[in-house]
Each structure stands twice: as C-alpha cells, then as structure tokens.
C-alpha cells in the first residue's frame, strides 16, 4: 500500500523541518530537566538563603520559568524526570529498548515493570524503524551539525574523512556490549551509547558543575565522524542503532521512490546521512525515515509507503535521460510527437 | 534562699564555657562569629572516623577572613579525635598546580578551627590530614571563595563548540547543500 503515490512528497517535504524542530526540542529538554531537578531540590530543601548569589539568580530564573505551570515545584516537578535512556513523563514511564535489553542482560532477570516501560518505543520502532536515530536521539542533532561542519571545512581545503566500513560492525558492538554487561552484572552499553552519555553528562554539567569521562568519549565520536567516517559512529558502531535497525528491519512505514517522478538527479543519495542509496531503491534497515531525501527531491519523487519490505529496484527514473534513451523509440520520438 | 541562689550562681560560674551541643555534636548553624549559616556542612566517613566540615562565613570573599571548623569523632562510641589536624589548600581551577599548607591545629572544644584569608576568588580544595594509630587520614573538601564565573572552561568550550556548529549549519545552509552535492558527485566520480 502506498500513501499518496500520485500526489507525493509536497505533504511530506516539511517533515524534515519538523524533524529539526523535534531534535532541537529534545536536546533543549535534555538540558532543561537537570535544571528543573536542581531547582526542585533547592525548593524542597528551603535552601534559598544558603545559595550563592549565582545560584540564587538561577533559582529566581527557574521560579519565573515554572511559576505559570506549578505552585508547588517540590512536588509537581517530579512529573518530568530522566533522559532519553529512561524517563518519567507525566506518569508515563518510557525506556530505551537498549536500556531494557541491557538491564535484562546485566541482571539476568526479567523485571516486568521496566520491560513494560520499553513497550511503546518498541512498538513505534516496529512500525517506524530506526526513527529514534533520526527524530529523537539528542546526539543526532550534534552529529548532523558536526557533519555539516565537516562539509563547511571543505571550503578551506580540509576534507573530512569518508571511509566506509562494514555496517554489520554495529551488531558485533551490540552483542559484545550485551555479553560484557551479562558478565559484569552492570549495564555497560550505557557507557558507549551517545544518547545515554549525553543525558548523564547534562546532569553532571548542570546539577554538579562538571563533566564526566563520557564527555571525552562523546568528543571522540565527533572526531571519528569528522576525521574518519561521516556519521561513522551511528552507521557502524552504535549499539542502540544496531538494535533499532534489527527491530526495524520489517518496519511498516518506509520511504519509497516513485520511479515515474524521478529524474535520477541523485540528490537523495547526496543528503542521506547514513550513506544509503535511495536512488536505486536500496533503503535497507538503516533508514531512519529522516525525510531528508524527501525534502531535497526536486521532482517530489520520494514519498512514504506502507510495506514490510523495500520496493525492489525499479530501474532509472522515468524523467531521467537514461530511461528516455533506453525506451524503444525513446526521447527522440517523443520530441517529434511534441513538435 | 539567698544561699541557694549564691550556690547556683557559683555553680554556673565555675562551669567551663562550651559550644552548644546538639545530640552530642557542637552545633554551629549560626556561628559565634558569623551571622550567616556555614556555606556548607558536610559529614563524611573515613576509616574509623566521622568528619564534620563547616566553613564560615557562608560565602567567604577574597580579602576577608574566614574559618574552617572540623569536628572529627570515632564511629564507634563517638569519642572526639584528640590529635592534630593539618590543613592544606590547592587551587581547583584548570591547569593550576598551586598548593599551600595553611596550618596545623589541635582541638579546641573538640573542634579543629583553621582560619584563612584568600586573596583571589575561585574554587579551592581544602585537604585535612591527620593520623591515628599509625594510619594516615586525608580528606578533601570543596571551598568556593567569592563568586567565580558560573561558566567553567569546559562548559565554555562545549558552548562555543555547539554555537559554532549551529551557526555554520544555519548561516551556511545553502552553501552546505551545494557542498554536499558536489562531494557526492566527486565520490561517484572516484
């Protein structure tokens, strides 16, 4: 089943802008939550008079920010807690499927309440595939900005790395992470999973005034992306990305090329952060449904479809030279007809 | 009646002056020298001892005298430590190796009092050292003097990096798209 095959992309084109707004919002929320938590702690401790002048300014700012929503911050701000790794949003407990799986591996028990908190993300992944990586992961915002920065450096003759590795490497990282977690009895995957790292570091920075070792690891992943392989960590190493890719292999919602509208310009391939090949209908399980290819397509040849597998390769786009030349009587005869 | 009153006054007069004790520990929530509460009151455990750490005034400023009060007592039975405690300070800012010994104190009313005057605002680490039965004890406590910039070098670096990345992506949007297409063409050609 195809959604809007006849009148494709215009409707979906704006989704890429919405995605940037979503990523920015998630990132800002990740910074806001520790600030709210810190403010809540100050309020609960009746600590205003014990705070330094700078902390008092912070208190006043947070008071102004939250006063329209709550008159009892010490109690009400419990409604928002956590990070993208595991969070409580107005009573709804959500966890990253990797968090749940790692916890099972580390504890070697099935703790149902925690597993249930991963159910909604799991179902969404089964439907939308690796959408977390494209739409929600707070690290994605930084990685995409970093990727743009790498392109900008080309102006100065500095070429960022674009090596390619075997995409299956990330599954090995995931398996090793889970096995080591099981052996150590600790959730080790969280130590190499960028969204979990960013969540922790945001807490360290805002609530404790410093950064942990995770920030060094995250900086290393940025440098890896910049110097070795574009979006290399997400493509080849991320354990969470590996899990989402596996779960999203048979996703229901996927991007499809409308061959009748395609002119083979290959802009879709150029903008794909994951180095996929939309031009030849090869999206695979790594597609994050980020809609960058939909947004860039000048002929609206990319759209969403409801299918459990990618459309088989459809050949050259019907608006492209290759197709017109290949057709019996091809471009020449059509131009004669037009004349 | 007069004799009773005189006895009571005499009894009060001969009592030694002592700090207030609450639940067996000196209480300095509002200190005798400072009308503000301590800037921090930490209680920690090291080896066989509990250690209470307080700083007066609440927000010590450069050029003004302040004081650290340390109360060290045994975990088993709560007997106060009777030896000497040495105090050292080191600058907790980046790339600084400044370290200084402030002094060594004996207990006064079971409290080790160490005065200080800092000439510069900043974040410092106070190290208290003592020895018991040949066992060395060493504890670090934070101390903030003045109001150092809330933005630390690392936060500043992260902020600048994020701003540069965001600015490049926003301001150079069209140019980046062209660069992306050109890079893809070059890659295909290669």
HADDOCK unambig.tbl for C-alpha pairs under 7 A between the chains (distance, minus, plus):
assign (segid A and resid 50 and name CA) (segid B and resid 39 and name CA) 6.76 0.50 0.50
assign (segid A and resid 52 and name CA) (segid B and resid 59 and name CA) 6.81 0.50 0.50
assign (segid A and resid 145 and name CA) (segid B and resid 165 and name CA) 5.42 0.50 0.50
assign (segid A and resid 145 and name CA) (segid B and resid 166 and name CA) 6.26 0.50 0.50
assign (segid A and resid 145 and name CA) (segid B and resid 169 and name CA) 6.17 0.50 0.50
assign (segid A and resid 146 and name CA) (segid B and resid 165 and name CA) 6.25 0.50 0.50
assign (segid A and resid 148 and name CA) (segid B and resid 169 and name CA) 5.96 0.50 0.50
assign (segid A and resid 148 and name CA) (segid B and resid 176 and name CA) 6.68 0.50 0.50
assign (segid A and resid 149 and name CA) (segid B and resid 165 and name CA) 6.09 0.50 0.50
assign (segid A and resid 149 and name CA) (segid B and resid 168 and name CA) 6.45 0.50 0.50
assign (segid A and resid 151 and name CA) (segid B and resid 176 and name CA) 6.40 0.50 0.50
assign (segid A and resid 151 and name CA) (segid B and resid 179 and name CA) 6.35 0.50 0.50
assign (segid A and resid 151 and name CA) (segid B and resid 180 and name CA) 6.68 0.50 0.50
assign (segid A and resid 152 and name CA) (segid B and resid 176 and name CA) 6.31 0.50 0.50
assign (segid A and resid 267 and name CA) (segid B and resid 181 and name CA) 6.53 0.50 0.50
assign (segid A and resid 270 and name CA) (segid B and resid 180 and name CA) 6.19 0.50 0.50
assign (segid A and resid 270 and name CA) (segid B and resid 181 and name CA) 5.51 0.50 0.50
assign (segid A and resid 270 and name CA) (segid B and resid 184 and name CA) 5.14 0.50 0.50
assign (segid A and resid 271 and name CA) (segid B and resid 180 and name CA) 6.76 0.50 0.50
